[in-house]
């Protein structure tokens, strides 16, 4: 299959390596910026314009450039009717989204939003256990994500990265939208939002560094999310509280814990934290290829991306 990747930064190149590893896939790239990654361990063909796509028989396009460019790029691709993978988040404002939705609907274009955690064995197991009522009726949930942004990419000044700049779609709310997404996948769409900003001025970036968020889902369940860019060490977890027990997931541990009044169960999910993360990215690309072939429906489609963005923008409105 022929894949075009729009943006060959760290995430775009990661997807490219996976696509090369899972099949006889050819990689084309459209790059408008100057990535600090100068050497790639995969071969690709660079194209100069999105107006030339008909020359390359592209089967699927991955949009992995800065968040602020996602919708503009997607509109150009949609005009060609090619299946799209759009890295999360969908964008940083609602401009032109109705136009994109109309084109996608009219041309019946498959769109997958890049929420790799929906393919993570730990998150998938949580959803299964909830559906099986393993902890009774779910009452509430808590998720936390904390990371020290200056340690992300040693080859670049973190203050110049897209994640540090609100105009490029950065900030912890949009960059770390995974928690909001998978909690919505568990418990349904958001009906109410409350949010407060935390940690202002610690990193000196042009975007929010932390947020405390309360969400009420259409199921009635209330979830709480803590996000930050200033925590040492890296920390990511999820706690689901039910009438009969609690599910606890720690990203750094390859297992899931079920806590009951009189016992504790530990379910192994893999060999290690980063092997599980790699698996989530690989399964995501396998899923995209099946979506392209018409063998699967996107686990997170364009409408899911739009609803998630609406919630994230409401959070940003409240904390700014």
N, C-alpha and C positions, 0 to 999 in steps of 0.2 A: 504494500500500500504506500501511497505518497502522502506525506504529512508536511504541512507548512507550519512553521513556528514563528509567530510574530513577537519577537523579543527573546534574545538569547542571554538573559541574565542567569542567575543561579537556578531559579525554578524552571525556566525554559530549557536550559541545558540538561537539567535533571530529567525532565520528561523526554527529551531527545534520546538520552542514553537508555532509558527504559524501553522506548519504542524500538530502538535498534536491537535490544536484547530479547524482546518477546516475539520477533518475527522478521521476515524479510521486508523491512520497511525503509523507504528512502526519505531523507530529511531535507527539506528546503527551509530557508530562513529569510525573513524580512526584518532587517534591523535599521532602526532610525537613530539609535543612540550609540554611545561609545562604552560598551561593557568593559569593565576592568578585567574580565576573563579573556585573556589574549589567546590561549591555546585550548582547544577542545579535544577530548579523547574519542571523538566520533566524527565521521565525515558528513558534510552537508553541502548543499548547493545554494548559494545566495542569490536572491532575486531582488530587482531594483524597484519594482512597482507592483502594487496590488491590482493594477489594471491588466496584468499579464498572466493572470492565473489560468486562463483557458489553455495556455501553452504547455502547462505542466501536469495536467490531469490530476489535480489535487483531490484526494479522497476526504481529508479532514484537516481542519485548521485549529491550531492551539494559539489562543491569545494570552500571552504571558508578559506583555509589556507593562509599564506602570499603570496602576489602577485608573488614573485620570484619562488614560487613552483607550480603555477597554471598549466603551460604547462606540466611539468614533471608528475604531478598527472593526468592530463587529458589524457595523452598518456597511462598511466596504465589502466585507466578506459575504454578508447576507445577500447582497445584490447578485452574487454569483450562485446562490443557492447551495453552498457547501456546508456540510455538518460542522458544528463549532464546539470547541472546548474553551470555555472562558474561565481563566483562573479567578479564584475568589479574591476580593469581593467583586460583584458584578460591575460596580463603578463607584464614584464618589458623589454623584448627584443624580437627579431623575431626568436630566436633560436628554431628550431624544429616545427615551426608553419606550414610549408608546409607539414611536415610529419603528423601532427595532422589533417590538412585539408584533406589530401588524405585518411586517415583512416576513418574519419567521412563521407566523400563522398562515399567511397567504401562500407562501412557498413550501410550507410543511417541512421546515428545516429542523433537524434534531439539534438541540443545544444542551450541553452538559456543563454545569457550573463546577469548578474545581474544588470541591470539598473532600479532600482525601480522607478526612477522619470518618466519613461515612463508610469507608472501606477498611477501617482499622479493626482488627479482630476484637479488641477490647470494647470499642463502642458498639460494634455489631452484636456482641454478646450481651451487653447491657440491654439493648433494645429487645433482644430475644427473651431475656429473663423478665423484663417488665411485661411483655406480652403474655408470658406464662404465669404471671401473678406470683413469682417466686418470693416476693416480699409483701404480698398482700396488695392492698390499694395504695398507690403512690400518693403522697401528700405534698411533698416538696422536694426540691433538688438544689444542689450547690455545685458550681464549677469554678475552678480557679486556674488562671494562667499567669505565670510570672517569669520574666526573662530579663537578662541584662543586655540591652540592645548594643552597646559599644563592642561587645564580644562576638557579634554575629558574623561579620565579614571583615577579616583583618586587612584585606586588600583595599578597603575604601574607608573614607571618613564617614562615620555613621550619621553625622549631621547633614551630609549631602545626599543620603539615600532617600528613595521615595518614601520609605516608611516613616521618615522623620519630618516630612513636609506635608502639611494638610492640603496644599494646592495640588499635590500629586496623588492625593487619595491615601496619605499616610495617617499615622496615629494608631493607637492601640485598639480602638473600637473596630475599625475597618480591617486592619491588618490581622487582628486576632478574632475574626468573626466566626471561627470554627465552633466555639462554645455555644454561641447564640444559635447557630445552625443545627447542631446535633440535638440540643435541648428542644428545639422546635420540631425536629424530626421525631423525637420521643413523645412529645406532649401536645403538639398541635400549634397552630398559628398564635401570634401574640395579640392580645386584646388590650393590654395596658402596660405602660412603661414608666419606670421611675429610675432616675440615674443621678449620680453625683461624681464630680471630678476629684481625683486624688493625685498627689505627688507632683504638683506643678513646679517646674523650675529645677528639678533634680538633674536632668540630662541636658537641659538647654536646647531642646528641639522645638521646631515650629509646628507642634501638634500635641494632642493630649498624651500624657505619659501613663495615666492610670484612670480607671473608672470602676465604680461600684454600681451594679445594675440589678434592678428587680423587674422581673417579667411575669405577667399573668398570662397563662395560656388558655386557649378556648376550652380545654378540658377542665379548667378551674385550678389546675396545679400552678403553684408559684415557684419560680426558679430564681436563684441568686447567682450572679456572675461577678467575679473579681478579675480584673485584667490589669497588668502593669508591664512596663518596659524597664523597670529599675531593680528587679529582684535578683538576688544572688543566694543560692544557686538557682538554676532553672527549676521551675515547679509547675506541674500541670496535673490536675486531678478532677474527679467527679464523684459526688456522693448523692445517691438516690434514697430518699427516706420513705419507707412504707409503713403500713399498720402492723406488719409482722416482722419487719427487719430492715436492714440497710444494705445497699450495694455500694461498694467502694472501689474505685479504679484510680490507680496511680500510673501515669504515663511511664515513669521510670522503672516500673516493675512489670514483668511479663506474666501477670496473673490478675485475677479479679477476686475480690473478697466479699463474701456474703456473711453479714453479721446478724445473728439472731440472739434472743434472750439467753438461750442455754447452749449455743454452739456457734462455731465459726467454720465456714466452708471456703476453701481456696481453690479456684479453678485456673489452671495454667492456660495461657493464651499463646505462648510462643517461647522462643529461646532468649530474647533480649529486647529491650526497649527500642533500640534503633533498627533491629531486624524487623520488628513489627511495623515501625514507621515506613521502612523501605517496602514492606509488603503492602501497606495501604496505598502507596504511590503506584506500585506495580499493578495491583488489582484495579486501581482507578483507570489506568491506561488500557488494560485489557477490557474493562467495561466500555470505554470510549470506542474501541475498535468494534465491539459488538453493537453498540448504538449506531455506528456508521453503517454496518452491514444490515441493520434493520432487525437484528436478533434480540435487542433489548431496548427498553425505554429508559431514558436518563433517570438515575436515582434522585438527581436534583436538576430540574429543568429550568428554563428561563424564568418562568413564573415564580418558582421557588427563590431564585436569585433576586427578583424584583421585590418580593415580600420581605426577604432578609434585609435588603438595602433600605427599604422603607423604615423598618424597625431601627436599624443602625443610625439612620439619619435623625430619627426622633431622639435617640440616645444622645447624639452629638448636639442636637438643638438644646437639650436640657443641661448639658454640662458646659456649654460654651457661652 
